[in-house]
Amino acid sequence: MTGRTLAVIPARGGSKRVPDKNLRELGGKPLIAHSIEQAQSATHIDRSIVSTEDPRIRRKAEEFGASVPFQRPDEIATDTSTANEVVQHAIKWYKSNNETFEYVCLLLPTVPFRTVEDIDTAVNHLQESDAHSLVSVTQYDNPPFWAVETNQERILPHFDENPWQKTRTQEFPTLYHPNGAVYVASVADFEAAESFYTDKTIHYKMPKERSLDIDEPYDLEKARALLAWRSE
């Protein structure tokens, strides 16, 4: 089933680990501009917006042609606020202004290397399925079974199974984790679950080089190095 799709780009101004993260330069433009341009170019996105409480982010987003139709309320602009709350607010705001959508797409600005094709393919994949939602994933760098906890000077396996019985990554199953690049759901199913995760959530696999999530200063430097390497 096809239908109108709203893309929401959440951009809070209070990042602690990377101050002003959404405004930091990457490839000659602010980080948030990458997601704005991708959403604007995606044929399966009918309307894209930036949700922010920060006037500096609002101005910069509008410089790159983004729609910022409202100021995000302070109560969902805290350190503990979730992206789901931001999406819920956007859907309700449009409903209160007599505009509805069949699908909603969440694009985190901290994942700048997704492509327009990633967005369009993911949205189309969900629309052609009977699933409630779709989440993009990428393969783990290391088997999570090797996770350990530290107790004073000792290390303890986090999982019940002894991870040291297997020393080669090939001995573990291939596992994936959500990469934050693309979340899509039917609006009805998202509202019912208040989440992009339901018992009928499907996946869209992405390679590691398009899944970099900028969460620490090191990640930003890694992203800049990746861009420099690509331009060689």
The 8 nearest C-alpha neighbors of each residue, nearest first, counted from 0:
[[1, 126, 127, 2, 128, 129, 125, 123],
 [0, 2, 126, 3, 127, 101, 123, 102],
 [3, 1, 101, 4, 102, 0, 100, 126],
 [2, 4, 100, 101, 45, 102, 5, 1],
 [3, 5, 102, 44, 45, 103, 100, 101],
 [4, 6, 103, 46, 47, 104, 45, 44],
 [7, 5, 47, 104, 105, 103, 46, 48],
 [6, 8, 105, 48, 47, 49, 104, 106],
 [7, 9, 49, 106, 107, 48, 50, 105],
 [10, 8, 50, 49, 7, 107, 51, 11],
 [11, 9, 51, 50, 8, 12, 21, 49],
 [10, 12, 51, 13, 76, 52, 9, 53],
 [11, 13, 53, 14, 19, 10, 52, 56],
 [12, 14, 11, 15, 19, 18, 78, 77],
 [13, 15, 18, 17, 12, 16, 19, 20],
 [14, 16, 18, 17, 13, 19, 20, 78],
 [15, 17, 215, 14, 18, 214, 216, 20],
 [16, 18, 20, 15, 216, 14, 215, 19],
 [19, 17, 14, 20, 15, 16, 13, 12],
 [20, 18, 22, 21, 12, 14, 23, 17],
 [21, 19, 17, 23, 18, 22, 14, 30],
 [20, 22, 30, 31, 19, 23, 10, 29],
 [23, 21, 29, 20, 19, 30, 24, 31],
 [22, 24, 29, 20, 30, 21, 19, 25],
 [25, 23, 29, 28, 30, 27, 22, 26],
 [26, 24, 27, 28, 30, 29, 223, 23],
 [25, 27, 28, 24, 226, 223, 29, 30],
 [26, 28, 25, 24, 29, 30, 23, 32],
 [27, 29, 24, 25, 26, 32, 30, 33],
 [30, 28, 24, 22, 23, 32, 31, 25],
 [29, 31, 21, 32, 25, 23, 22, 33],
 [30, 32, 21, 108, 33, 29, 34, 35],
 [33, 31, 35, 29, 30, 34, 36, 28],
 [34, 32, 36, 31, 35, 111, 30, 37],
 [35, 33, 37, 36, 108, 32, 31, 38],
 [36, 34, 32, 38, 33, 37, 39, 65],
 [35, 37, 39, 33, 34, 38, 32, 40],
 [38, 36, 34, 115, 40, 39, 35, 41],
 [37, 39, 41, 35, 40, 36, 34, 47],
 [38, 40, 36, 37, 41, 35, 47, 44],
 [41, 39, 37, 38, 36, 42, 115, 44],
 [42, 40, 38, 115, 43, 44, 39, 119],
 [41, 43, 44, 40, 119, 45, 39, 115],
 [44, 42, 119, 41, 45, 122, 4, 123],
 [45, 43, 4, 42, 41, 46, 5, 6],
 [46, 44, 4, 3, 5, 43, 47, 42],
 [45, 47, 5, 44, 6, 4, 48, 39],
 [48, 46, 6, 5, 7, 38, 39, 66],
 [49, 47, 66, 7, 67, 8, 65, 6],
 [48, 50, 8, 67, 9, 7, 66, 51],
 [49, 51, 9, 71, 10, 8, 67, 48],
 [52, 50, 71, 10, 11, 53, 70, 49],
 [51, 53, 71, 70, 11, 54, 76, 72],
 [52, 54, 12, 56, 55, 51, 57, 11],
 [55, 53, 57, 56, 58, 52, 51, 70],
 [56, 54, 58, 57, 53, 59, 12, 22],
 [57, 55, 59, 53, 54, 58, 60, 22],
 [56, 58, 54, 60, 55, 59, 61, 53],
 [59, 57, 61, 55, 56, 60, 54, 62],
 [58, 60, 62, 56, 61, 57, 55, 63],
 [61, 59, 57, 65, 63, 62, 58, 56],
 [60, 62, 65, 64, 58, 63, 59, 57],
 [63, 61, 59, 60, 64, 58, 65, 57],
 [64, 62, 61, 60, 65, 32, 59, 35],
 [63, 65, 61, 62, 60, 66, 35, 36],
 [66, 64, 61, 60, 63, 48, 35, 67],
 [65, 67, 48, 68, 49, 61, 64, 47],
 [68, 66, 49, 48, 69, 65, 50, 57],
 [69, 67, 66, 70, 48, 49, 50, 92],
 [70, 68, 67, 71, 50, 51, 92, 52],
 [71, 69, 52, 51, 72, 50, 68, 67],
 [70, 72, 52, 51, 50, 69, 73, 76],
 [73, 71, 74, 75, 70, 76, 52, 51],
 [72, 74, 76, 75, 71, 52, 77, 70],
 [73, 75, 72, 76, 77, 80, 71, 79],
 [76, 74, 80, 73, 77, 72, 85, 84],
 [75, 77, 73, 74, 80, 11, 72, 52],
 [78, 76, 80, 79, 75, 74, 73, 13],
 [77, 79, 80, 76, 13, 14, 81, 15],
 [78, 80, 77, 81, 76, 75, 74, 82],
 [81, 79, 75, 77, 78, 76, 84, 82],
 [82, 80, 83, 84, 79, 85, 75, 78],
 [81, 83, 85, 84, 86, 80, 9, 105],
 [82, 84, 86, 81, 85, 194, 87, 193],
 [85, 83, 87, 81, 82, 86, 88, 75],
 [84, 86, 82, 88, 83, 87, 89, 75],
 [85, 87, 83, 89, 88, 84, 82, 90],
 [88, 86, 84, 90, 85, 89, 83, 91],
 [87, 89, 85, 91, 86, 90, 92, 84],
 [90, 88, 92, 86, 91, 87, 93, 85],
 [89, 91, 87, 93, 92, 88, 94, 86],
 [92, 90, 94, 88, 93, 89, 95, 87],
 [93, 91, 89, 95, 94, 90, 88, 96],
 [92, 94, 96, 98, 95, 90, 91, 97],
 [93, 95, 97, 91, 98, 96, 92, 99],
 [96, 94, 92, 93, 97, 91, 98, 90],
 [95, 97, 93, 94, 98, 92, 91, 99],
 [98, 96, 94, 95, 93, 99, 92, 91],
 [99, 97, 93, 94, 96, 100, 95, 92],
 [98, 100, 94, 93, 97, 101, 90, 3],
 [101, 99, 3, 102, 4, 5, 186, 98],
 [100, 102, 2, 3, 186, 185, 4, 99],
 [103, 101, 185, 4, 186, 100, 184, 3],
 [102, 104, 5, 4, 184, 183, 6, 186],
 [103, 105, 183, 6, 182, 5, 7, 106],
 [104, 106, 182, 7, 6, 181, 8, 107],
 [107, 105, 8, 181, 180, 7, 108, 104],
 [106, 108, 109, 8, 110, 180, 179, 9],
 [109, 107, 31, 110, 34, 111, 106, 8],
 [108, 110, 213, 107, 212, 111, 214, 30],
 [111, 109, 212, 108, 180, 211, 112, 107],
 [112, 110, 33, 113, 109, 34, 108, 30],
 [113, 111, 209, 110, 114, 210, 211, 208],
 [114, 112, 209, 111, 117, 180, 110, 210],
 [115, 113, 117, 116, 112, 37, 118, 209],
 [114, 116, 37, 118, 41, 117, 119, 40],
 [115, 117, 119, 114, 118, 120, 41, 113],
 [118, 116, 114, 120, 115, 119, 121, 113],
 [119, 117, 115, 121, 116, 120, 122, 181],
 [120, 118, 116, 122, 43, 121, 117, 41],
 [119, 121, 123, 117, 118, 122, 116, 124],
 [120, 122, 124, 118, 123, 119, 117, 203],
 [123, 121, 119, 125, 124, 120, 118, 126],
 [122, 124, 126, 120, 125, 121, 119, 127],
 [125, 123, 121, 127, 122, 126, 120, 128],
 [126, 124, 128, 122, 127, 123, 133, 121],
 [125, 127, 123, 0, 128, 1, 124, 122],
 [126, 128, 124, 125, 0, 123, 129, 1],
 [129, 127, 125, 130, 126, 124, 0, 131],
 [128, 130, 131, 127, 125, 126, 199, 0],
 [131, 129, 199, 128, 132, 200, 125, 201],
 [132, 130, 199, 188, 200, 184, 185, 129],
 [131, 133, 184, 200, 183, 130, 195, 201],
 [132, 134, 201, 183, 200, 202, 182, 125],
 [133, 135, 182, 202, 181, 203, 136, 201],
 [136, 134, 203, 181, 202, 177, 204, 178],
 [137, 135, 177, 204, 178, 176, 175, 205],
 [136, 138, 175, 205, 176, 204, 178, 206],
 [137, 139, 175, 174, 176, 140, 136, 207],
 [140, 138, 141, 175, 174, 142, 176, 137],
 [141, 139, 138, 142, 207, 143, 137, 175],
 [142, 140, 139, 143, 168, 145, 144, 138],
 [141, 143, 144, 145, 139, 168, 171, 140],
 [144, 142, 145, 146, 141, 139, 174, 140],
 [145, 143, 142, 146, 162, 158, 157, 160],
 [144, 146, 143, 162, 142, 147, 156, 163],
 [147, 145, 144, 143, 157, 156, 148, 158],
 [148, 146, 156, 157, 155, 154, 145, 149],
 [147, 149, 155, 154, 157, 156, 150, 146],
 [150, 148, 154, 153, 155, 151, 147, 152],
 [149, 151, 153, 152, 154, 148, 155, 147],
 [150, 152, 153, 149, 154, 148, 155, 147],
 [153, 151, 150, 154, 149, 155, 148, 147],
 [154, 152, 150, 151, 149, 155, 148, 147],
 [155, 153, 149, 148, 147, 150, 156, 152],
 [154, 156, 148, 147, 149, 157, 153, 150],
 [157, 155, 147, 158, 148, 146, 161, 162],
 [156, 158, 147, 146, 148, 155, 159, 144],
 [159, 157, 160, 156, 144, 161, 146, 162],
 [160, 158, 161, 157, 156, 162, 144, 155],
 [159, 161, 158, 162, 156, 144, 157, 164],
 [160, 162, 163, 164, 159, 156, 158, 165],
 [163, 161, 145, 164, 144, 160, 165, 156],
 [164, 162, 165, 161, 166, 145, 156, 160],
 [163, 165, 162, 161, 166, 160, 167, 170],
 [166, 164, 163, 167, 162, 170, 171, 168],
 [165, 167, 163, 164, 168, 170, 162, 169],
 [168, 166, 169, 170, 165, 171, 164, 142],
 [167, 169, 170, 171, 142, 166, 141, 165],
 [168, 170, 167, 171, 172, 173, 166, 165],
 [171, 169, 168, 167, 165, 172, 166, 173],
 [170, 172, 169, 168, 173, 142, 167, 165],
 [173, 171, 174, 170, 169, 142, 168, 175],
 [174, 172, 171, 175, 138, 139, 142, 169],
 [173, 175, 138, 139, 172, 176, 142, 143],
 [176, 174, 138, 137, 139, 136, 173, 177],
 [175, 177, 136, 137, 178, 138, 139, 174],
 [178, 176, 136, 135, 179, 137, 134, 175],
 [179, 177, 136, 180, 210, 137, 135, 176],
 [180, 178, 177, 181, 107, 110, 135, 212],
 [179, 181, 110, 178, 106, 107, 135, 113],
 [182, 180, 135, 106, 179, 105, 134, 118],
 [181, 183, 134, 105, 104, 133, 135, 195],
 [184, 182, 104, 133, 132, 103, 122, 105],
 [185, 183, 132, 103, 102, 131, 189, 186],
 [184, 186, 102, 188, 187, 101, 131, 189],
 [185, 187, 102, 189, 101, 188, 103, 184],
 [188, 186, 190, 185, 189, 191, 101, 102],
 [187, 189, 191, 185, 190, 186, 131, 192],
 [190, 188, 186, 192, 193, 191, 194, 187],
 [189, 191, 193, 187, 188, 192, 186, 87],
 [190, 192, 188, 189, 193, 187, 194, 186],
 [191, 193, 194, 189, 190, 188, 197, 195],
 [194, 192, 190, 189, 191, 83, 195, 87],
 [193, 195, 192, 196, 189, 83, 197, 190],
 [194, 196, 189, 132, 184, 197, 182, 183],
 [197, 195, 194, 200, 132, 198, 192, 199],
 [198, 196, 199, 200, 195, 192, 131, 132],
 [197, 199, 200, 196, 131, 130, 201, 132],
 [200, 198, 130, 197, 131, 201, 132, 196],
 [201, 199, 132, 133, 197, 131, 198, 196],
 [202, 200, 133, 132, 134, 199, 130, 203],
 [203, 201, 134, 133, 135, 204, 136, 200],
 [202, 204, 135, 136, 134, 121, 205, 133],
 [205, 203, 136, 137, 135, 202, 206, 138],
 [204, 206, 137, 136, 203, 207, 209, 210],
 [207, 205, 208, 209, 137, 210, 204, 138],
 [206, 208, 210, 209, 137, 205, 211, 138],
 [207, 209, 206, 210, 211, 112, 205, 225],
 [210, 208, 112, 113, 207, 206, 211, 205],
 [209, 211, 207, 208, 178, 212, 110, 206],
 [210, 212, 110, 209, 208, 213, 207, 112],
 [213, 211, 110, 109, 214, 210, 218, 178],
 [214, 212, 218, 109, 219, 215, 211, 110],
 [213, 215, 212, 218, 216, 16, 17, 109],
 [214, 216, 218, 217, 16, 213, 17, 219],
 [217, 215, 219, 218, 17, 220, 214, 16],
 [216, 218, 220, 215, 219, 221, 213, 214],
 [219, 217, 213, 221, 215, 216, 220, 222],
 [220, 218, 222, 216, 221, 217, 213, 223],
 [219, 221, 223, 217, 222, 218, 224, 216],
 [220, 222, 218, 224, 219, 223, 225, 217],
 [223, 221, 225, 219, 220, 224, 218, 226],
 [224, 222, 220, 226, 225, 221, 227, 25],
 [225, 223, 221, 227, 222, 226, 228, 220],
 [224, 226, 222, 228, 223, 227, 221, 229],
 [225, 227, 229, 223, 228, 224, 222, 230],
 [228, 226, 224, 230, 225, 229, 223, 231],
 [227, 229, 225, 231, 226, 230, 224, 223],
 [230, 228, 226, 227, 231, 225, 224, 223],
 [229, 231, 227, 228, 226, 225, 224, 26],
 [230, 228, 229, 227, 226, 225, 224, 223]]
